[in-house]
Amino acid sequence: MGESVSPETPAWLPRRALVLGVARSGQAAALALARRGVAVVAADRSPDADPGRLAEAGVELRLGTEEESVVEGVELVVKSPGVPAESPLVVAARARAVPVWSEVELGYRLLPGNPLVGVTGTNGKTTTTELLAAILRAGGRRAEVAGNVGRALTEVAEHIEPGVTVVCELSSFQLEDVHELSCDVAVLLNLEPDHLDRHGSFEAYRDAKLRIFERARAKIVPRGLGIDGIEFAADDPLPAEPAMPGAHNRENAAAATAAARASGVDDAAIGEALRAFPGVPHRLELVRELRGVRYVNDSKATNTAAARRGAAAYDAPVRLILGGSLKGESFGPFARELPANVASIYLIGQATAELAAALDAAGRAYSRDGDLARALEHAAADAHPGDVVLLSPAAASFDQFADFEQRGDTFRRLVRELA
């Protein structure tokens, strides 16, 4: 990690900018602009949002308001991923012809010419991003991860040394408002319905994801999707078998291998990283084995496609904990297609009623346990040696937790407290 680079003054730099959202990426964007002499207003609809160091950096804070007057006089709006396009301040900016950028667009423009590998898809983004960085390092290259995982791209751009490759996880929310972002290698892992509550339709969600390929020099795409590029599939020959369990992780490894080859990494380094990489927290993470029962944290499975893959990763009987906050996705196909090795199901959170209706229609038994602690206690009591107790919720976490990390951390703690 190098020291902070001296801020430059690009031609596109506005005199006054509005940053929407003051969480991790919003703070990074506001601080980067303020360091370059831009007058920055940072707004967040939550009056309780934590602005961190923004005030001491001279950023004007507008918390708990969405009044259109905030947009007056600004020449650029930088939008955090959590801010929807329908936000009143975004709508007001567009009505005034003020450019709206995502935080990764700002981060890309601030990068001092570093190679950029972008990774998107419905599932597997974090695993593939971290694996790709590990492969690059095994090949003797310096690499940093950024974006939807780790640090905001804008923060990385502030500190990165020349020549370091950035492997950037890109969500559909981050790709909505890119304009010049250009990947040396762009990876699309898969496309399944997700975030329909935000995008409104699968087509809009897909279109946001596919923006990763605009201006990309090499495109890595799933075989059979009908998109031009370098294709990969789960059954590809690999330099080594990955240490991570599950067919879906072999597919992630195949995508990472294709991207690494396109980046010029040799197969010996790829194989070394595939054998060594253990996976990422909250994604099929083995927390503990107790009396022959494995307890696995898959809290990052916030949609049905991810949860289906999680359950299918094991040959053993699975005691599956499902539920959380709703995202607009139908649970019907998921309930009908649950693998036969799912021996029992425990429902928690806001999604309980919809999951129960789908499971009833599919003829699958379940119990309503309400919260994670009761569901884990119930699953542990039902489990036999050789079984897997799996938290793979198929839903977001915002009904009972701050995010999927807090949900996974809570599961870890509860598992470790089991007698």
Buried (B, 14 or more C-beta within 10 A) or exposed (E): EEEEBEBEEEEEBBEBBBBBBBBBBBBBBBBBBBBBEBBBBBBBBEEEBEBBEBEEBBBBBBBEBBEBEBBEEBBBBBBBBBBBBEBBBBBBBBEEEBBBBBBBBBBBBBBEEBBBBBBBBBBBBBBBBBBBBBBBBBBEBBBBBBBBBBBBBBBBBBBBEEEBBBBBBBBBBBBBBBBEBEBBBBBBBBBBBBBBEBBBEBEBBBBBBBBBBBEBEBBBBBEEEEBEBBBBEBEBEBBBEBBBBBEBBBBBBBBBBBBBBBBEBEBEBBBBBBEEBEBBBBBBBEBBEBEEBBBBBBBBBBBBBBBBBBBBBBEBBBBBBBBBBBBEBEBBBBBEEBBEBBBBBBBBBBBBEBBBEBBEEBEBEBBBBBEBBBBBBBBBEBBEEEBBBBBBBBBBBBBBBEBBBEBBBBBBEBBEEBE
